[in-house]
């Protein structure tokens, strides 16, 4: 985590004074908010990167294609899929292979 003192204590110019001061509720609140923001941003990026199965709408958005084009990719076997309960799922690694041409 990259938290600098200026981010935690924006009202203080001389950070040497921090060594001799008590921690206040405002300081704890600033720290808590900064920590929460870091955790939220880390988990959002991680969840996007680790999602293995994507729905049709997500694939269309990722590839910037229409529903008909996605259907053509399914029909001609270019993109494999799994149908569970009427919902089509696509493996993220298959999409990456399609994008890289491998």
C-alpha positions in Angstrom: 0.0 0.0 0.0 1.4 3.4 -1.0 0.1 5.8 1.6 2.1 9.0 2.0 1.8 11.2 5.1 0.5 14.1 3.0 -2.5 12.0 1.9 -3.2 11.0 5.5 -2.6 14.4 7.1 -3.3 17.1 4.4 -3.3 19.9 7.0 0.3 19.3 8.2 3.3 20.8 6.4 6.1 19.7 8.8 5.9 16.0 9.2 8.6 15.9 11.9 5.9 17.2 14.2 4.0 14.0 13.8 6.6 12.1 15.9 5.6 14.2 19.0 1.8 14.4 18.5 -1.0 12.2 19.7 -3.3 10.5 17.2 -6.7 12.1 17.1 -10.1 10.7 16.0 -9.8 12.8 12.8 -6.4 11.2 12.1 -7.9 7.7 12.5 -10.8 8.6 10.3 -8.5 9.9 7.6 -6.4 6.7 7.8 -9.5 4.5 7.8 -10.9 6.3 4.7 -7.6 6.0 2.8 -7.3 2.4 3.8 -10.8 1.6 2.6 -10.2 3.3 -0.7 -7.0 1.3 -1.3 -8.8 -2.0 -0.5 -11.8 -1.2 -2.7 -9.5 -0.3 -5.7 -7.4 -3.4 -5.2 -10.4 -5.7 -5.0 -12.1 -4.2 -8.0 -9.0 -4.7 -10.2 -8.5 -8.2 -8.8 -12.1 -9.3 -9.5 -11.9 -8.1 -13.1 -8.7 -9.9 -13.7 -9.6 -13.2 -12.1 -13.1 -13.7 -13.5 -12.8 -17.0 -15.4 -16.3 -17.2 -17.0 -18.0 -14.4 -18.8 -21.6 -13.9 -19.9 -22.5 -13.0 -23.4 -23.0 -9.3 -22.7 -19.5 -9.1 -21.1 -17.9 -10.9 -24.1 -19.7 -8.5 -26.5 -18.5 -5.5 -24.5 -14.9 -6.9 -24.3 -14.7 -7.7 -28.0 -16.9 -4.7 -29.1 -19.1 -6.9 -31.3 -22.9 -7.3 -31.9 -25.0 -10.2 -30.6 -25.2 -11.6 -34.2 -21.4 -11.6 -34.5 -21.1 -13.4 -31.2 -23.6 -16.0 -32.4 -21.6 -16.5 -35.6 -18.4 -17.1 -33.6 -20.4 -19.7 -31.6 -21.9 -21.4 -34.7 -18.6 -21.7 -36.7 -16.8 -23.0 -33.6 -14.4 -20.0 -33.3 -15.5 -19.4 -29.7 -16.4 -22.3 -27.4 -19.1 -21.8 -24.8 -21.0 -23.6 -22.0 -24.7 -23.3 -21.5 -26.0 -23.5 -18.0 -29.7 -22.9 -17.3 -30.2 -21.0 -20.5 -27.2 -18.7 -19.9 -24.2 -18.9 -22.2 -20.8 -18.7 -20.5 -17.4 -18.2 -22.2 -14.1 -19.1 -20.8 -11.9 -16.0 -20.4 -8.8 -17.9 -21.7 -10.6 -18.8 -24.9 -11.4 -15.1 -25.5 -7.8 -14.2 -24.8 -6.7 -16.8 -27.4 -9.2 -15.3 -29.9 -7.8 -11.8 -29.3 -4.1 -12.9 -29.6 -4.8 -15.1 -32.6 -3.3 -18.2 -31.1 
